[in-house]
Amino acid sequence: MEGVLITGGAGYIGSQAAKELRSLGYQPIVLDNFSTGRLESVQWGPVIEADAGDKKALSEVLTENQVKAVLHFAAFADVGESMREPGKYLQNNYLTTVALLEAMEKTGVRNLVFSSTCATYGVPRSVPVSESHPQRPISPYGQSKLLAEVAVREFGLRGVLNWVVLRYFNAAGLDPERDYSSQNEPDFRIIPRVLQTAAGLRPALDLYGENHETPDGTAVRDFVHVTDLAKAHALSLEYLLGGGESRAFNLGSGHGYSVREVIESARRVTGRQVPYRGLERRLGDPPALVADIGAAESVLGWKSSYRELDEIVETSWRWYAAGMEPQAAALSQAGNG
Ligand SMILES: NC(=O)c1ccc[n+]([C@@H]2O[C@H](COP(=O)([O-])OP(=O)(O)OC[C@H]3O[C@@H](n4cnc5c(N)ncnc54)[C@H](O)[C@@H]3O)[C@@H](O)[C@H]2O)c1
């Protein structure tokens, strides 16, 4: 079985990728410092508790397990928090990636799939956004990921690395095949916040910005289901192992939904009200982000299986229906979102 190191494999998307790789016969090896991830989410292979910036720990894991490739998810991913604590993001998302690249060079591990983001595009000139769109991030989170992309490209130019950069738009949903207690959709994201409101765990949704240049004034986002993201990682891995050339791919559904449409979807799926209060636009929030996913479809052969927003919201709502409310209550009391 070929070993694949998954940094951040105890997190929301990384744990799903571990499940996908295991089902295809790879040996996923998770490395995570559990800053946001959870041990219950690691179910498909061994786990090493370490920091993804710890070159010594990385070198040991990479050589002892004859790792063929790395999927690098480990990062902080809250745009709002990055506006308040930019150093935390530049350190963990950029400098940690440089340390990983150095450890890969030292140990001769040549294949990397890197989790990047639509936040690297900043405010798009038009949507849908293709991979060749200029990257001008407007948040420290986006900057930290763009800098990490630059580092990845530099190591590629040195001839020591083959890479795929995956720029996800808004990851969403949960895997209906997985135990719901093992999953963890970050609760600062819009769909969990809307559903927490529907579940009565928040008195009202904070709706940031009703005067964006969008059809209904609220921000438009492109939601891609977490199981589809995991499949794209497996396809990217096979693409690299098959000699594919290094490049970036957008991952989204290719369809934009406004925050108001998310609220409507939650009302349909849950049969409950979603009260909200309108607030000022947040710095770092572009009005509309929608992916052109043509390259991932034609080059990787990727196809998203969740196309409708209601289907995605439904998979998240089942988490509440499965009795996970106490956990959600604890999360919302912690003041997230
Ligand atoms: N969720 C989204 O919508 C989205 C969109 C675009 C890109 N991404 C990227 O996808 C990746 C995964 O995001 P997620 O939503 O699963 O977040 P998550 O917080 O659930 O997962 C991140 C994981 O990385 C671990 N981690 C963080 N820093 C670490 C470090 N220095 N060393 C070891 N482990 C560390 C955390 O403990 C956690 O398990 C991130 O790189 C994020 O930037 C996410």
PDBQT file of the ligand as one rigid body, heavy atoms in Angstrom, charges set to zero:
ROOT
HETATM    1  N1  LIG A 401     -13.262  25.010   4.583  1.00  0.00    +0.000 N 
HETATM    2  C1  LIG A 401     -13.194  25.728   3.470  1.00  0.00    +0.000 C 
HETATM    3  O1  LIG A 401     -14.215  26.229   2.945  1.00  0.00    +0.000 OA
HETATM    4  C2  LIG A 401     -11.873  25.946   2.784  1.00  0.00    +0.000 A 
HETATM    5  C3  LIG A 401     -11.860  26.701   1.601  1.00  0.00    +0.000 A 
HETATM    6  C4  LIG A 401     -10.646  26.889   0.954  1.00  0.00    +0.000 A 
HETATM    7  C5  LIG A 401      -9.490  26.315   1.444  1.00  0.00    +0.000 A 
HETATM    8  N2  LIG A 401      -9.538  25.608   2.609  1.00  0.00    +0.000 N 
HETATM    9  C6  LIG A 401      -8.277  25.031   3.098  1.00  0.00    +0.000 C 
HETATM   10  O2  LIG A 401      -8.487  23.657   3.359  1.00  0.00    +0.000 OA
HETATM   11  C7  LIG A 401      -7.641  23.220   4.424  1.00  0.00    +0.000 C 
HETATM   12  C8  LIG A 401      -8.441  22.454   5.452  1.00  0.00    +0.000 C 
HETATM   13  O3  LIG A 401      -9.465  23.311   5.973  1.00  0.00    +0.000 OA
HETATM   14  P1  LIG A 401     -10.614  22.761   6.924  1.00  0.00    +0.000 P 
HETATM   15  O4  LIG A 401     -11.842  23.536   6.584  1.00  0.00    +0.000 OA
HETATM   16  O5  LIG A 401     -10.631  21.274   6.879  1.00  0.00    +0.000 OA
HETATM   17  O6  LIG A 401     -10.100  23.289   8.338  1.00  0.00    +0.000 OA
HETATM   18  P2  LIG A 401      -9.914  22.494   9.738  1.00  0.00    +0.000 P 
HETATM   19  O7  LIG A 401      -9.580  23.544  10.728  1.00  0.00    +0.000 OA
HETATM   20  O8  LIG A 401     -11.068  21.602  10.000  1.00  0.00    +0.000 OA
HETATM   21  O9  LIG A 401      -8.651  21.578   9.447  1.00  0.00    +0.000 OA
HETATM   22  C9  LIG A 401      -7.325  22.024   9.570  1.00  0.00    +0.000 C 
HETATM   23  C10 LIG A 401      -6.545  20.918  10.274  1.00  0.00    +0.000 C 
HETATM   24  O10 LIG A 401      -5.167  21.280  10.308  1.00  0.00    +0.000 OA
HETATM   25  C11 LIG A 401      -4.671  21.117  11.634  1.00  0.00    +0.000 C 
HETATM   26  N3  LIG A 401      -3.554  22.066  11.765  1.00  0.00    +0.000 N 
HETATM   27  C12 LIG A 401      -3.580  23.413  11.682  1.00  0.00    +0.000 A 
HETATM   28  N4  LIG A 401      -2.342  23.917  11.790  1.00  0.00    +0.000 NA
HETATM   29  C13 LIG A 401      -1.501  22.855  11.947  1.00  0.00    +0.000 A 
HETATM   30  C14 LIG A 401      -0.103  22.720  12.079  1.00  0.00    +0.000 A 
HETATM   31  N5  LIG A 401       0.720  23.779  12.092  1.00  0.00    +0.000 N 
HETATM   32  N6  LIG A 401       0.415  21.473  12.209  1.00  0.00    +0.000 NA
HETATM   33  C15 LIG A 401      -0.387  20.383  12.200  1.00  0.00    +0.000 A 
HETATM   34  N7  LIG A 401      -1.710  20.449  12.062  1.00  0.00    +0.000 NA
HETATM   35  C16 LIG A 401      -2.268  21.677  11.930  1.00  0.00    +0.000 A 
HETATM   36  C17 LIG A 401      -5.849  21.371  12.539  1.00  0.00    +0.000 C 
HETATM   37  O11 LIG A 401      -5.711  20.789  13.822  1.00  0.00    +0.000 OA
HETATM   38  C18 LIG A 401      -6.982  20.720  11.722  1.00  0.00    +0.000 C 
HETATM   39  O12 LIG A 401      -7.062  19.337  11.994  1.00  0.00    +0.000 OA
HETATM   40  C19 LIG A 401      -6.959  24.479   4.948  1.00  0.00    +0.000 C 
HETATM   41  O13 LIG A 401      -5.670  24.549   4.380  1.00  0.00    +0.000 OA
HETATM   42  C20 LIG A 401      -7.834  25.600   4.427  1.00  0.00    +0.000 C 
HETATM   43  O14 LIG A 401      -7.115  26.794   4.264  1.00  0.00    +0.000 OA
HETATM   44  C21 LIG A 401     -10.694  25.413   3.294  1.00  0.00    +0.000 A 
ENDROOT
TORSDOF 0
